[in-house]
Amino acid sequence: MNYTEDFEQLWKIYPKRAGGNPKPKAFKAFTARLKEKVLYSDLQAGLLRYYNFCKQTGILNTPYVMQSSTFFSANSEAWCEDWEVPKPEVKETLVEKGKRLNIMAKVGESMSQYEKRIAQAR
């Protein structure tokens, strides 16, 4: 099959995945998007965001990388997504909360009493 130069450039960028990723299906979906007047630059920018997402989340070379035909599909419109890497939730410990609220342990106070006072603080 003869692929366009534009598609080949995107194919080189596309994150590698474990498992199947049929190039002909991806090309068919890609050309269909161009016929629908989706801009090549939008597809490219979306793919770069997706690649960064895969890299930052550690899913490169795994089955969790989306097949390219799905990425370029009209049903998913994955190229439109932000693909922002989720920020890990950092849970503050009671002791850290105590420091932040400037609540110091009292002389003779047990750790459980100290944590109870912190838990009750706002």
Backbone as a chain_set.jsonl record, in Angstrom:
{"seq": "MNYTEDFEQLWKIYPKRAGGNPKPKAFKAFTARLKEKVLYSDLQAGLLRYYNFCKQTGILNTPYVMQSSTFFSANSEAWCEDWEVPKPEVKETLVEKGKRLNIMAKVGESMSQYEKRIAQAR", "coords": {"N": [[0.839, -1.179, 0.0], [0.497, 2.243, -0.741], [1.47, 4.866, 1.161], [0.83, 8.214, 2.24], [3.165, 10.952, 2.522], [2.637, 12.647, 4.662], [1.124, 10.987, 6.353], [3.044, 9.017, 6.922], [4.863, 10.508, 8.416], [3.391, 10.957, 10.746], [3.024, 8.322, 11.514], [5.579, 7.583, 12.301], [5.806, 8.981, 14.662], [3.801, 7.948, 16.218], [2.921, 6.394, 19.288], [4.523, 3.417, 20.273], [3.11, 0.174, 20.645], [2.242, -2.789, 22.49], [1.081, -5.672, 20.983], [-1.385, -5.813, 18.316], [-1.381, -3.326, 15.697], [-2.593, -2.296, 13.143], [-1.358, -0.867, 10.271], [-2.579, -0.273, 7.702], [-5.33, 0.069, 8.394], [-5.163, 2.261, 10.061], [-4.261, 4.197, 8.276], [-6.443, 4.373, 6.564], [-8.396, 5.436, 8.312], [-7.142, 7.845, 8.929], [-7.018, 9.156, 6.369], [-9.745, 9.413, 5.945], [-10.415, 11.264, 7.905], [-9.101, 13.518, 6.953], [-10.533, 13.94, 4.6], [-12.88, 14.741, 5.716], [-12.307, 17.259, 6.34], [-10.738, 17.682, 8.588], [-8.012, 19.215, 10.016], [-4.628, 18.573, 9.162], [-2.663, 19.53, 10.869], [-4.06, 19.633, 13.279], [-4.463, 16.918, 13.791], [-1.815, 16.102, 14.041], [-0.921, 17.67, 16.236], [-2.612, 16.68, 18.244], [-1.748, 14.041, 18.298], [0.871, 14.349, 19.208], [0.355, 15.284, 21.787], [-0.893, 12.997, 22.794], [1.187, 11.12, 22.612], [2.988, 12.201, 24.481], [1.416, 11.916, 26.772], [1.25, 9.09, 26.938], [3.941, 8.493, 27.34], [4.519, 9.882, 29.747], [2.786, 8.61, 31.516], [3.731, 6.086, 31.512], [2.928, 4.031, 29.761], [3.918, 3.346, 27.29], [4.72, 0.981, 24.766], [2.991, -0.982, 25.672], [-0.086, -2.901, 25.899], [-1.925, -0.994, 26.486], [-1.685, 1.287, 25.036], [-3.474, 3.084, 22.691], [-4.842, 1.712, 19.697], [-3.759, 2.878, 16.543], [-5.658, 3.191, 14.521], [-7.965, 3.527, 15.97], [-7.341, 5.871, 17.307], [-7.361, 7.739, 15.186], [-9.963, 7.545, 14.449], [-13.321, 8.571, 13.664], [-15.195, 8.114, 15.573], [-13.893, 8.167, 18.056], [-12.398, 10.513, 18.12], [-9.934, 11.123, 19.249], [-7.755, 12.752, 18.835], [-8.586, 15.237, 19.516], [-8.594, 15.417, 22.216], [-7.314, 16.611, 25.412], [-5.324, 15.216, 26.742], [-3.974, 15.415, 29.195], [-1.664, 14.746, 31.741], [-2.594, 13.039, 34.614], [-2.422, 14.549, 37.802], [-0.795, 13.292, 40.608], [-2.585, 12.512, 43.552], [-1.898, 14.015, 46.543], [-1.841, 13.116, 49.753], [-2.215, 14.656, 52.778], [-0.537, 14.072, 55.782], [-1.526, 13.608, 59.238], [0.367, 14.689, 60.978], [1.755, 16.421, 59.274], [-0.341, 18.163, 58.727], [-0.686, 19.217, 61.271], [1.739, 20.64, 61.552], [1.373, 22.511, 59.516], [-0.812, 23.911, 60.498], [0.293, 24.937, 62.712], [0.174, 23.549, 65.133], [1.405, 22.313, 67.947], [2.845, 19.508, 69.618], [1.939, 18.712, 72.943], [3.626, 18.703, 76.097], [3.979, 15.557, 77.495], [1.839, 14.563, 76.136], [0.248, 11.973, 74.347], [0.921, 10.354, 71.207], [-1.415, 9.6, 69.896], [-3.279, 11.266, 71.158], [-2.33, 13.754, 70.34], [-2.644, 13.54, 67.528], [-5.413, 13.336, 67.483], [-6.203, 15.889, 68.339], [-5.258, 17.371, 66.178], [-6.799, 16.29, 64.082], [-9.272, 17.251, 64.762], [-8.989, 19.925, 64.362], [-9.431, 22.712, 62.139]], "CA": [[0.0, 0.0, 0.0], [1.237, 3.493, -0.785], [1.045, 5.809, 2.193], [1.269, 9.581, 1.979], [4.286, 11.413, 3.352], [2.054, 13.174, 5.903], [0.783, 9.856, 7.221], [4.297, 8.384, 7.355], [5.436, 11.331, 9.489], [2.639, 10.667, 11.968], [3.268, 6.923, 11.879], [6.866, 7.54, 13.01], [5.598, 9.574, 15.984], [2.784, 7.224, 16.983], [3.512, 5.582, 20.36], [4.566, 1.974, 20.025], [2.25, -0.577, 21.551], [2.315, -4.243, 22.46], [-0.13, -6.159, 20.326], [-1.595, -5.356, 16.953], [-1.617, -1.928, 15.358], [-2.547, -2.382, 11.684], [-1.074, 0.385, 9.572], [-3.583, 0.04, 6.677], [-6.551, 0.582, 9.037], [-4.848, 3.606, 10.553], [-4.199, 5.078, 7.109], [-7.823, 4.554, 6.108], [-9.036, 6.368, 9.245], [-6.45, 9.125, 8.755], [-7.473, 9.805, 5.135], [-11.159, 9.759, 6.13], [-10.479, 12.513, 8.677], [-8.702, 14.613, 6.062], [-11.661, 14.179, 3.691], [-13.89, 15.442, 6.515], [-11.74, 18.6, 6.554], [-9.954, 17.8, 9.814], [-6.693, 19.716, 9.639], [-3.479, 17.727, 9.47], [-1.99, 20.109, 12.041], [-4.82, 19.221, 14.466], [-4.15, 15.502, 14.016], [-0.431, 16.038, 14.496], [-0.843, 18.227, 17.586], [-3.262, 15.719, 19.13], [-0.875, 12.872, 18.417], [1.995, 14.713, 20.072], [-0.171, 15.294, 23.161], [-1.124, 11.604, 23.189], [2.497, 10.496, 22.808], [3.494, 12.686, 25.766], [0.597, 11.271, 27.799], [1.697, 7.692, 27.037], [5.288, 8.487, 27.91], [4.467, 10.331, 31.143], [2.051, 7.647, 32.339], [4.458, 4.823, 31.49], [2.232, 2.953, 29.043], [4.544, 3.044, 26.004], [5.049, -0.433, 24.522], [2.064, -1.867, 26.381], [-1.37, -3.002, 25.201], [-2.78, 0.13, 26.872], [-1.604, 2.32, 24.007], [-4.602, 2.96, 21.765], [-4.495, 1.41, 18.308], [-3.765, 4.109, 15.753], [-6.926, 3.307, 13.794], [-8.918, 4.079, 16.935], [-6.953, 7.261, 17.548], [-7.787, 8.555, 14.047], [-11.359, 7.257, 14.142], [-14.312, 9.629, 13.89], [-15.932, 7.782, 16.791], [-13.165, 8.53, 19.274], [-11.859, 11.874, 18.011], [-8.904, 11.183, 20.285], [-6.828, 13.841, 18.539], [-9.16, 16.458, 20.108], [-8.459, 15.354, 23.675], [-6.196, 17.35, 26.007], [-4.33, 14.216, 27.14], [-3.166, 15.911, 30.3], [-1.252, 13.706, 32.676], [-3.211, 13.307, 35.914], [-1.5, 14.849, 38.896], [-1.053, 12.371, 41.715], [-3.177, 13.111, 44.743], [-0.995, 13.961, 47.683], [-2.626, 13.163, 50.976], [-1.483, 15.241, 53.892], [-0.615, 13.292, 57.026], [-1.964, 14.404, 60.38], [1.517, 15.427, 61.5], [1.974, 17.531, 58.337], [-1.429, 19.107, 58.954], [-0.353, 19.887, 62.523], [2.788, 21.623, 61.268], [0.787, 23.571, 58.693], [-1.697, 24.697, 61.359], [1.108, 25.365, 63.843], [-0.28, 22.848, 66.336], [2.55, 21.586, 68.478], [2.546, 18.49, 70.63], [2.082, 19.182, 74.329], [4.468, 17.861, 76.939], [3.258, 14.459, 78.108], [0.724, 14.159, 75.269], [0.548, 10.801, 73.52], [0.796, 10.598, 69.765], [-2.832, 9.485, 69.523], [-3.946, 12.49, 71.624], [-1.867, 14.82, 69.45], [-3.316, 13.359, 66.242], [-6.83, 13.625, 67.687], [-6.334, 17.348, 68.35], [-5.059, 17.844, 64.796], [-7.945, 15.857, 63.293], [-10.417, 18.101, 65.134], [-8.712, 21.293, 63.911], [-9.894, 23.016, 60.765]], "C": [[0.887, 1.247, 0.0], [0.649, 4.472, 0.219], [1.572, 7.202, 1.845], [2.412, 9.949, 2.925], [3.77, 11.946, 4.695], [1.732, 12.045, 6.881], [2.049, 9.195, 7.756], [4.955, 9.178, 8.49], [4.717, 11.049, 10.809], [2.89, 9.244, 12.455], [4.579, 6.789, 12.66], [6.721, 8.044, 14.45], [4.719, 8.68, 16.854], [3.425, 6.337, 18.048], [3.426, 4.089, 20.043], [3.725, 1.265, 21.076], [2.541, -2.064, 21.44], [1.001, -4.73, 21.869], [-0.278, -5.526, 18.956], [-1.825, -3.858, 16.836], [-1.554, -1.826, 13.83], [-2.43, -1.018, 11.001], [-2.123, 0.697, 8.499], [-4.88, 0.606, 7.266], [-6.337, 2.015, 9.536], [-4.836, 4.598, 9.392], [-5.599, 5.374, 6.583], [-8.551, 5.566, 7.003], [-8.439, 7.77, 9.099], [-6.969, 9.855, 7.516], [-8.95, 10.197, 5.229], [-11.285, 11.069, 6.914], [-10.102, 13.71, 7.797], [-9.824, 14.95, 5.08], [-12.787, 14.921, 4.397], [-13.425, 16.845, 6.89], [-11.113, 18.786, 7.941], [-8.554, 18.209, 9.381], [-5.59, 18.739, 10.057], [-2.79, 18.224, 10.732], [-2.727, 19.747, 13.335], [-4.543, 17.76, 14.81], [-2.746, 15.358, 14.601], [-0.299, 16.542, 15.939], [-1.477, 17.27, 18.604], [-2.403, 14.491, 19.356], [0.314, 13.171, 19.312], [1.554, 14.774, 21.541], [-0.356, 13.859, 23.662], [0.195, 10.876, 23.453], [3.062, 10.903, 24.175], [2.729, 12.049, 26.923], [1.065, 9.825, 28.014], [3.059, 7.6, 27.709], [5.248, 8.828, 29.402], [3.751, 9.34, 32.051], [2.677, 6.255, 32.298], [3.77, 3.696, 30.736], [2.812, 2.673, 27.66], [4.885, 1.558, 25.939], [4.2, -1.399, 25.325], [0.779, -1.967, 25.568], [-2.311, -1.834, 25.524], [-2.675, 1.312, 25.908], [-2.723, 2.049, 23.003], [-4.102, 2.575, 20.369], [-4.643, 2.694, 17.495], [-5.058, 4.285, 14.956], [-8.02, 3.866, 14.7], [-8.62, 5.549, 17.193], [-7.479, 8.172, 16.44], [-9.262, 8.371, 13.704], [-12.271, 8.437, 14.451], [-15.079, 9.372, 15.172], [-15.216, 8.256, 18.05], [-12.735, 9.994, 19.278], [-10.789, 12.114, 19.081], [-7.923, 12.327, 20.061], [-7.323, 15.163, 19.133], [-8.957, 16.521, 21.621], [-7.251, 16.162, 24.156], [-5.025, 16.429, 26.347], [-3.386, 14.756, 28.204], [-2.882, 14.77, 31.268], [-1.884, 14.015, 34.033], [-2.153, 13.55, 36.976], [-1.823, 13.904, 40.048], [-1.614, 13.126, 42.914], [-2.219, 12.925, 45.909], [-1.84, 14.142, 48.931], [-1.738, 13.647, 52.114], [-1.641, 14.361, 55.131], [-1.083, 14.212, 58.151], [-0.825, 15.246, 60.949], [1.825, 16.624, 60.584], [0.898, 18.6, 58.504], [-1.166, 19.894, 60.235], [0.708, 20.953, 62.319], [2.217, 22.805, 60.499], [-0.082, 24.489, 59.535], [-0.988, 25.218, 62.611], [0.575, 24.803, 65.17], [0.875, 21.968, 66.804], [2.088, 20.554, 69.502], [2.791, 19.073, 72.014], [2.956, 18.196, 75.104], [3.581, 16.811, 77.602], [2.087, 13.949, 77.277], [1.134, 12.943, 74.44], [0.354, 11.174, 72.047], [-0.669, 10.534, 69.343], [-3.623, 10.715, 69.983], [-3.606, 13.669, 70.708], [-2.574, 14.733, 68.094], [-4.807, 13.656, 66.342], [-7.079, 15.128, 67.68], [-6.201, 17.92, 66.921], [-6.261, 17.512, 63.945], [-9.155, 16.737, 63.547], [-10.227, 19.546, 64.653], [-9.206, 21.491, 62.486], [-8.778, 23.499, 59.949]], "O": [[1.914, 1.281, 0.677], [-0.518, 4.852, 0.131], [2.63, 7.341, 1.232], [2.594, 9.339, 3.979], [4.388, 11.724, 5.736], [2.026, 12.133, 8.074], [2.109, 8.849, 8.936], [5.533, 8.597, 9.408], [5.35, 10.92, 11.857], [2.958, 8.993, 13.658], [4.675, 5.972, 13.576], [7.43, 7.586, 15.346], [4.867, 8.652, 18.076], [4.369, 5.604, 17.753], [2.393, 3.583, 19.605], [3.638, 1.691, 22.228], [3.03, -2.536, 20.413], [-0.068, -4.238, 22.23], [0.598, -4.793, 18.496], [-2.377, -3.214, 17.729], [-0.57, -1.326, 13.284], [-3.291, -0.15, 11.144], [-2.53, 1.853, 8.391], [-5.466, 1.525, 6.694], [-7.226, 2.861, 9.437], [-5.345, 5.712, 9.518], [-5.897, 6.506, 6.203], [-9.243, 6.452, 6.501], [-9.164, 8.764, 9.144], [-7.32, 11.033, 7.591], [-9.359, 11.205, 4.653], [-12.156, 11.887, 6.623], [-10.709, 14.777, 7.89], [-10.04, 16.121, 4.765], [-13.557, 15.643, 3.763], [-14.081, 17.535, 7.671], [-10.972, 19.914, 8.414], [-7.981, 17.605, 8.474], [-5.617, 18.167, 11.147], [-2.378, 17.424, 11.572], [-2.094, 19.574, 14.376], [-4.405, 17.408, 15.981], [-2.525, 14.588, 15.536], [0.362, 15.909, 16.762], [-0.94, 17.074, 19.694], [-2.336, 13.963, 20.466], [0.721, 12.317, 20.101], [2.298, 14.363, 22.432], [-0.02, 13.541, 24.804], [0.303, 10.106, 24.407], [3.55, 10.062, 24.93], [3.323, 11.683, 27.937], [1.252, 9.396, 29.152], [3.292, 6.729, 28.546], [5.869, 8.146, 30.217], [4.075, 9.241, 33.234], [2.203, 5.343, 32.976], [4.001, 2.524, 31.035], [2.265, 1.853, 26.923], [5.287, 0.957, 26.936], [4.635, -2.51, 25.628], [0.581, -1.187, 24.637], [-3.368, -1.7, 24.909], [-3.49, 2.233, 25.963], [-2.891, 0.925, 22.53], [-3.062, 3.058, 19.92], [-5.547, 3.493, 17.738], [-5.504, 5.413, 14.742], [-8.9, 4.594, 14.241], [-9.532, 6.371, 17.284], [-7.988, 9.257, 16.721], [-9.756, 8.986, 12.758], [-12.022, 9.203, 15.382], [-15.567, 10.313, 15.798], [-15.858, 8.696, 19.004], [-12.713, 10.635, 20.328], [-10.75, 13.164, 19.722], [-7.321, 12.816, 21.017], [-6.548, 16.113, 19.241], [-9.133, 17.577, 22.228], [-6.293, 16.371, 23.412], [-3.866, 16.832, 26.246], [-2.17, 14.582, 28.128], [-3.749, 13.947, 31.565], [-1.733, 15.122, 34.549], [-1.135, 12.86, 37.043], [-2.986, 13.738, 40.417], [-1.174, 14.229, 43.241], [-1.792, 11.811, 46.212], [-2.468, 15.181, 49.135], [-0.66, 13.108, 52.366], [-2.751, 13.958, 55.479], [-1.041, 15.437, 58.028], [-1.036, 16.388, 61.356], [2.121, 17.715, 61.07], [1.184, 19.795, 58.432], [-1.398, 21.102, 60.28], [0.591, 22.055, 62.856], [2.533, 23.958, 60.791], [-0.097, 25.702, 59.324], [-1.604, 25.862, 63.46], [0.534, 25.498, 66.185], [1.261, 21.009, 66.136], [1.063, 20.726, 70.161], [3.737, 19.833, 72.222], [3.006, 17.007, 74.79], [2.554, 17.141, 78.197], [1.413, 13.0, 77.677], [2.238, 12.896, 73.898], [-0.287, 12.17, 71.711], [-1.111, 11.334, 68.518], [-4.534, 11.16, 69.285], [-4.471, 14.468, 70.349], [-3.048, 15.743, 67.575], [-5.402, 14.17, 65.395], [-8.05, 15.594, 67.085], [-6.935, 18.826, 66.526], [-6.712, 18.348, 63.162], [-9.972, 16.948, 62.651], [-11.196, 20.299, 64.551], [-9.371, 20.532, 61.732], [-8.962, 23.805, 58.771]]}, "num_chains": 1, "name": "protein.A"}
